[in-house]
Amino acid sequence: MKSHFILVDVLVLLALLGPSQWVAMGSSHCELHNEERVRPHSVTITEFGAVGDGVTLNTKAFQNAIFYLNSFADKGGAKLFVPAGRWLTGSFDLISHLTLWLDKGAVIIGSTNTEDWPIVDPLPSYGRGRELPGGRHRSLIFGRNLTDVVITGENGTIDGQGSMWWERFRNKTLDYTRPHLVELMNSTGVVISNLTFLNSPFWTIHPVYCSQVIIQKVTIRAPLDSPNTDGIDPDSSDDVCIEDCYISTGDDVIAIKSGWDEYGISYGRPSKNIIIRRLFGETHSSGIAIGSEMSGGVSDVHAEDIVFFNSTAGIRIKTSPGRGGYVRNVFISNVTMANVSVAIRFTALYGEHPDESYDPNALPKIERITFKDIRGENITVAGLMEGIEGDNFINICLYNITLSVNSMSPWNCSNVQGYSSLVSPQTCKPLEESIFPDHCTECYHLSSVSSQGHRIRNKGARLLSWWTYLET
């Protein structure tokens, strides 16, 4: 019996999944950036003395090239071309109206010398480094206060060489919080596409305080035992589109965040209007996670056409007393899972606080969360849904969910309230009341169920038929 998917199996599933009509919400911010932007000015990194031998440190070459290209920012922008080769570098900044283009065979490699990753201030919505008090190492590719920045190419690679950082984390020898691979702050009009990202020291792609972010056709990989190597983490950002991605990492495939406890509450910038579609993922953590840092609020998240396999959790909301904030108006549909320990999980006592100044009475509001058209094979537990006593998570709705579950207790629910229809195995008592006909309006995006539902159910059956074939 085969117990794990391999990449070829995932590609076959992708073909079976096929294109689907996106009906959950307007997706215009996903469709504006499908064509390559033409920049009137272009230079190659070798013109600034870079050597692609994997040994020569090219930080100054990247910095000088981008400094030179800044003179074209008001003249239509510019393109920095990185040809085939292995380009070792420390952290460098991007500029507005720039395309960073990695040609086929181009690999940007992060230095293993911590001095090549400068220390920067903590994010104001976190109050300190996520791992340690004080500052944090700057990401390999970094930018702030930018407009119109594109990171793309012919499937080039950005490799953070994270193993040194992971060992320092495990050995507790870090002086500052580990760096991300790519972080853009306070930026608008961001496109990241057609690239492979490997071995991030910490979270891989981190848009924070950003608007109009497109992340398309990227592959993200790190060992499944690598610590905190999240794939894509939109953080206090809005109008974000993530689509057509394959992600296999040691932590959450996607984690939507918005600040940490009293700092996130004070900063007050939510993550909202987020589309996720055609995503394939594998992780020892969660496929799609919201939180645990969600103190600025998270709303209007729509995900469709998702496959998770060989993972600890499929979909998870993480929070804690002290977080405050809210998670509301979340719609996740057409999900296929295989070899997943917990299909749907709410963790309300996640803990982890930045300091002792957080307010334990700042309770999160979790409401109007809908799960629709979900199929799963070889699932250990269908749902572990834990709310907070005195702070029920409300209007949680489950519709058309069929999971092949190994546990004798498939659902475990506390301090949650909601509705369900067409769920197998039968859900827990707090969610047993039927959605139809009386509770459609309480369920986010289920005011009507169209004929599309029949098509999606058939698609899910085809996906699981293929999984059954792979198991034999």
C-alpha positions in Angstrom: 0.0 0.0 0.0 1.3 3.5 -0.9 1.1 5.8 2.1 2.3 9.2 0.7 1.8 11.3 -2.3 4.7 12.1 -4.5 5.1 15.1 -6.8 3.9 13.3 -9.9 0.7 12.4 -8.1 0.1 16.0 -7.2 0.5 17.1 -10.8 -2.0 14.5 -11.9 -4.4 15.9 -9.3 -3.8 19.4 -10.6 -4.9 18.2 -14.0 -8.0 16.6 -12.6 -8.8 19.7 -10.6 -8.8 21.8 -13.8 -10.0 25.3 -14.1 -13.1 26.4 -12.1 -15.2 29.4 -12.1 -14.3 31.6 -9.2 -17.6 32.8 -7.7 -16.8 33.5 -4.1 -15.9 37.1 -4.6 -14.7 39.6 -7.1 -11.2 38.6 -8.2 -10.1 41.6 -10.3 -7.0 42.0 -8.2 -5.9 38.6 -9.4 -6.3 39.3 -13.0 -4.5 42.6 -13.5 -1.0 41.3 -13.6 -1.0 38.3 -16.0 1.3 40.0 -18.6 4.9 40.8 -18.1 5.5 44.5 -17.4 7.7 46.2 -20.0 10.4 48.3 -18.4 12.2 50.7 -20.8 15.6 50.3 -19.0 17.4 47.1 -18.3 20.8 46.1 -16.9 22.4 42.7 -16.1 23.9 42.0 -12.7 27.3 41.1 -14.3 27.6 44.8 -15.4 28.2 45.6 -11.8 30.9 43.0 -11.2 28.8 40.1 -10.0 30.3 36.6 -10.4 27.9 33.6 -10.5 30.3 31.0 -9.2 28.4 30.3 -5.9 31.4 31.5 -3.9 32.0 35.2 -4.6 29.8 37.5 -2.4 27.8 39.7 -4.7 25.9 41.9 -2.1 27.7 45.1 -3.3 26.9 44.3 -7.0 23.2 43.9 -6.2 23.2 47.1 -4.1 25.0 49.1 -6.7 22.9 47.9 -9.6 19.7 48.8 -7.8 21.1 52.2 -6.8 21.9 52.9 -10.4 18.4 51.7 -11.5 16.7 54.1 -9.1 17.5 56.9 -11.5 15.0 55.4 -13.9 12.1 55.1 -11.4 10.4 58.1 -12.8 11.1 57.2 -16.4 9.0 54.0 -16.7 11.0 51.9 -14.2 13.8 49.4 -14.8 14.7 45.7 -14.9 17.6 44.0 -13.2 18.4 40.8 -15.1 20.0 37.9 -13.3 21.4 35.3 -15.8 22.1 31.6 -15.2 24.6 31.1 -12.4 24.8 30.8 -8.6 24.8 34.3 -7.2 25.8 34.4 -3.5 24.6 37.5 -1.7 23.6 39.0 1.6 20.5 41.1 2.1 19.7 43.8 -0.4 16.9 46.3 -0.9 14.5 46.7 -3.8 13.2 50.0 -5.2 9.9 51.1 -6.7 9.1 50.5 -10.4 11.6 47.6 -10.5 11.5 44.2 -12.0 13.9 41.7 -10.5 14.2 39.0 -13.3 15.8 35.6 -12.7 16.5 33.8 -15.9 16.3 30.0 -16.3 19.2 28.5 -14.3 19.7 31.6 -12.2 20.0 30.9 -8.4 20.2 33.7 -5.9 21.9 32.2 -2.8 21.7 33.6 0.7 25.0 34.0 2.6 25.6 31.8 5.6 27.4 34.7 7.4 24.9 36.3 9.8 26.7 39.6 9.3 25.4 39.8 5.8 21.8 39.9 7.2 21.6 43.3 9.0 19.5 43.9 12.1 16.4 46.0 11.7 13.7 47.3 14.0 10.9 45.0 15.1 7.6 45.4 13.3 5.4 47.9 15.2 2.4 45.4 15.2 4.6 42.8 16.9 6.5 45.0 19.3 9.6 42.8 19.3 11.2 40.1 17.2 8.9 37.1 16.8 11.4 34.8 18.4 13.4 37.0 20.7 13.1 40.5 22.2 14.7 43.3 20.3 15.4 43.6 16.6 15.4 41.0 13.8 17.6 40.1 10.9 16.5 41.7 7.6 15.2 39.4 4.9 17.4 38.4 2.0 15.3 40.4 -0.5 13.7 43.4 1.3 11.8 46.5 0.4 9.7 49.1 2.2 7.4 52.0 1.0 7.5 50.7 -2.6 5.1 51.0 -5.5 5.1 48.7 -8.5 7.7 46.0 -7.7 7.9 42.7 -9.5 10.0 39.6 -8.6 9.7 37.1 -11.4 11.6 35.2 -14.2 11.9 32.0 -16.1 11.5 29.8 -13.0 14.8 30.9 -11.5 15.5 30.1 -7.8 16.0 32.0 -4.6 17.7 29.7 -2.0 18.0 31.0 1.6 20.4 28.2 2.7 18.4 28.1 5.9 20.0 25.0 7.6 22.5 27.2 9.5 19.7 29.3 10.9 17.6 26.2 11.7 20.4 24.7 13.7 21.0 27.9 15.6 17.3 28.0 16.4 17.3 24.4 17.7 20.5 25.0 19.7 19.1 28.2 21.1 22.1 30.2 19.9 20.2 32.9 18.0 20.9 36.5 19.0 18.0 37.9 17.0 14.9 36.7 15.3 15.7 34.8 12.0 15.2 36.5 8.7 12.5 35.9 6.1 13.5 35.1 2.6 11.4 37.9 1.0 9.8 40.7 3.0 8.1 43.7 1.6 6.7 46.4 3.9 4.2 49.2 3.4 4.2 48.5 -0.4 1.6 48.6 -3.1 1.4 46.8 -6.4 3.6 43.8 -5.6 3.9 40.8 -8.0 5.9 37.7 -7.2 5.6 34.9 -9.9 7.2 32.1 -11.8 10.0 31.4 -9.3 11.1 28.7 -6.9 11.9 29.6 -3.3 14.0 27.2 -1.2 15.2 26.8 2.4 14.0 30.0 4.0 15.6 30.7 7.3 12.2 31.7 8.7 8.9 32.6 6.9 9.4 32.4 3.1 7.4 35.3 1.6 6.1 37.9 4.0 4.1 40.9 2.6 3.4 43.1 5.7 1.3 46.3 5.6 0.9 45.9 1.9 -1.9 46.3 -0.6 -2.5 44.8 -4.1 -0.2 41.8 -3.8 -0.2 39.1 -6.4 1.7 35.8 -5.8 1.3 33.4 -8.8 2.9 30.2 -10.0 5.6 29.9 -7.3 7.0 26.7 -5.8 8.2 26.9 -2.2 10.1 24.1 -0.6 11.9 23.4 2.7 12.4 20.2 4.6 9.3 19.1 6.4 11.2 19.2 9.7 12.6 22.7 9.2 11.3 25.1 11.9 8.9 27.9 11.1 9.5 27.8 7.4 6.0 29.1 6.5 5.2 29.4 2.8 3.3 32.6 2.3 2.3 34.9 5.2 0.1 37.9 4.3 0.3 40.1 7.4 -1.8 43.2 7.9 -2.3 43.3 4.2 -5.2 43.7 1.9 -6.2 42.8 -1.7 -3.9 39.8 -1.8 -4.2 37.1 -4.4 -2.3 33.7 -4.1 -2.9 31.2 -6.9 -1.4 28.3 -8.8 1.3 27.5 -6.1 2.9 24.3 -4.9 4.3 24.6 -1.3 6.0 21.9 0.8 7.5 23.3 4.0 8.1 22.7 7.7 5.3 25.0 8.9 2.1 26.5 7.6 1.6 26.5 3.9 -0.3 29.8 4.1 -0.6 31.8 7.3 -2.7 34.9 7.4 -1.7 37.3 10.2 -2.3 40.8 11.5 -0.1 41.6 14.5 0.6 40.2 18.0 -1.5 41.0 21.1 -1.4 44.5 22.4 0.9 45.7 19.6 -1.4 44.3 16.9 -4.4 45.8 18.6 -2.8 49.2 18.8 -1.5 49.2 15.3 -4.9 48.2 14.1 -4.3 47.1 10.5 -6.3 44.1 9.5 -5.7 41.5 6.8 -8.6 41.5 4.4 -9.8 40.7 0.9 -7.6 37.7 0.4 -8.0 35.2 -2.4 -6.3 31.8 -2.4 -7.0 29.3 -5.2 -5.4 26.3 -6.9 -3.0 25.6 -4.1 -1.3 22.3 -3.5 0.5 21.8 -0.2 2.3 19.5 2.2 3.4 20.3 5.7 4.0 19.1 9.2 1.8 22.0 10.3 -1.3 23.5 8.7 -2.4 23.9 5.1 -4.3 27.2 5.5 -3.9 28.9 8.9 -5.3 32.1 10.2 -3.2 33.4 13.2 -2.1 32.9 15.7 -1.0 36.5 15.4 -4.4 38.0 14.3 -4.8 40.9 16.7 -5.5 43.5 14.0 -8.3 41.4 12.6 -8.7 39.1 9.6 -11.7 39.2 7.3 -13.0 38.4 3.8 -10.8 35.4 3.1 -11.9 33.2 0.2 -10.1 30.0 -0.8 -11.1 27.5 -3.5 -9.6 24.5 -5.3 -7.1 23.4 -2.6 -5.3 20.1 -2.1 -3.4 19.2 1.1 -1.7 15.9 1.6 0.6 14.2 4.1 -0.1 17.1 6.6 -0.8 17.6 10.2 -3.8 19.9 9.8 -5.8 21.0 6.7 -7.4 24.3 7.8 -6.7 25.9 11.2 -7.6 29.0 13.1 -5.2 29.8 15.9 -5.8 32.4 18.6 -5.6 33.0 22.3 -6.9 35.2 25.1 -4.9 38.3 24.8 -5.0 38.4 21.1 -8.2 40.5 20.7 -9.0 41.2 17.1 -11.4 39.1 15.0 -11.6 36.5 12.3 -14.8 36.8 10.3 -16.2 36.2 6.8 -14.1 33.3 5.8 -15.2 31.0 3.0 -13.2 27.9 2.1 -14.5 25.5 -0.6 -13.6 22.7 -2.9 -10.8 21.2 -0.7 -9.4 17.7 -1.1 -7.3 16.2 1.6 -5.3 12.9 1.9 -3.3 11.6 4.7 -4.1 14.5 7.0 -4.3 14.2 10.8 -7.0 16.8 11.5 -9.1 18.2 8.7 -10.5 21.3 10.5 -9.0 22.7 13.7 -9.7 25.7 15.9 -7.1 26.3 18.6 -8.2 28.9 21.1 -5.5 28.6 23.7 -2.5 28.9 21.5 -0.5 31.0 24.0 2.8 32.7 23.0 2.7 36.3 24.0 5.3 39.1 23.2 5.6 40.1 26.9 3.7 40.3 30.1 1.8 43.5 29.1 -0.8 41.8 27.1 -4.5 42.0 28.3 -5.8 38.5 29.1 -9.3 39.9 28.8 -8.8 40.9 25.2 -10.7 38.0 23.6 -10.9 37.3 19.9 -14.2 37.3 18.0 -14.5 34.4 15.6 -17.6 34.4 13.5 -19.1 33.6 10.1 -16.7 30.8 9.0 -18.0 28.6 6.2 -16.5 25.3 5.0 -18.1 23.9 1.8 -17.4 21.0 -0.5 -14.6 19.2 1.3 -13.5 15.7 0.7 -10.8 13.7 2.5 -9.3 10.2 2.6 -7.2 8.7 5.4 -8.1 11.5 7.8 -7.4 10.8 11.5 -9.9 13.3 13.0 -12.5 15.3 11.1 -12.5 18.3 13.5 -11.0 19.6 16.7 -12.9 22.8 17.2 -12.0 24.6 20.5 -13.5 28.0 21.4 -12.9 30.0 24.5 -15.3 29.7 27.5 -17.5 32.8 27.6 -16.4 33.7 24.1 -18.1 31.3 21.8 -17.0 31.1 18.2 -20.3 31.6 16.4 -21.9 30.9 13.0 -19.5 28.2 12.0 -21.0 26.4 9.1 -20.2 23.1 7.5 -21.8 22.1 4.2 -21.3 19.1 1.9 -18.3 17.6 3.7 -17.3 13.9 3.4 -14.3 12.6 5.2 -13.0 9.1 5.6 -12.0 9.1 9.2 -10.0 6.6 11.3 -11.0 7.9 14.7 -13.9 6.6 16.7 -14.5 10.2 17.9 -14.4 12.1 14.6 -15.4 15.5 16.0 -14.5 17.2 19.2 -16.1 20.6 19.8 -16.3 23.0 22.7 -17.4 26.6 23.0 -18.4 26.8 19.3 -21.9 27.4 17.7 -23.1 26.9 14.2 -24.8 24.8 11.7 -24.2 21.9 9.2 -25.8 20.0 6.3 -24.6 17.0 4.4 -21.7 16.3 6.7 -20.2 12.8 7.1 -19.3 11.6 9.7 -22.0 13.4 11.6 -20.7 16.5 13.2 -20.6 17.5 16.9 -23.7 18.5 18.8 -23.0 22.3 18.8 -23.0 22.2 15.0 -25.8 19.7 14.4 -28.6 22.1 13.6 -29.3 22.2 9.9 -28.3 25.1 7.8 -31.4 24.8 5.6 -34.0 26.3 5.5 -33.7 28.7 8.5 -30.0 29.5 9.0 -28.6 30.3 5.5 -28.2 34.0 6.3 -26.1 33.2 9.4 -23.7 31.2 7.2 -21.2 33.4 5.3 -21.7 33.0 1.6 -24.4 30.3 1.9 -27.5 32.5 1.4 -28.1 30.3 -1.7 -26.5 27.1 -3.0 -26.4 27.2 -6.8 -26.1 24.4 -9.3 -22.4 24.8 -9.1 -22.4 22.7 -6.0 -23.3 19.6 -8.0 -20.3 20.1 -10.3 -17.9 20.6 -7.4 -19.2 17.5 -5.6 -18.5 15.5 -8.8 -15.0 17.0 -9.0 -14.3 16.0 -5.5 -15.4 12.5 -6.2 -13.0 12.2 -9.1 -10.1 13.5 -7.0 -10.8 10.9 -4.4 -11.2 8.1 -7.0 -7.7 9.0 -8.2 -6.4 8.9 -4.6 -7.9 5.4 -4.1 -6.2 4.3 -7.3 -2.8 5.6 -6.0 -3.2 3.7 -2.8 -3.7 0.3 -4.5 
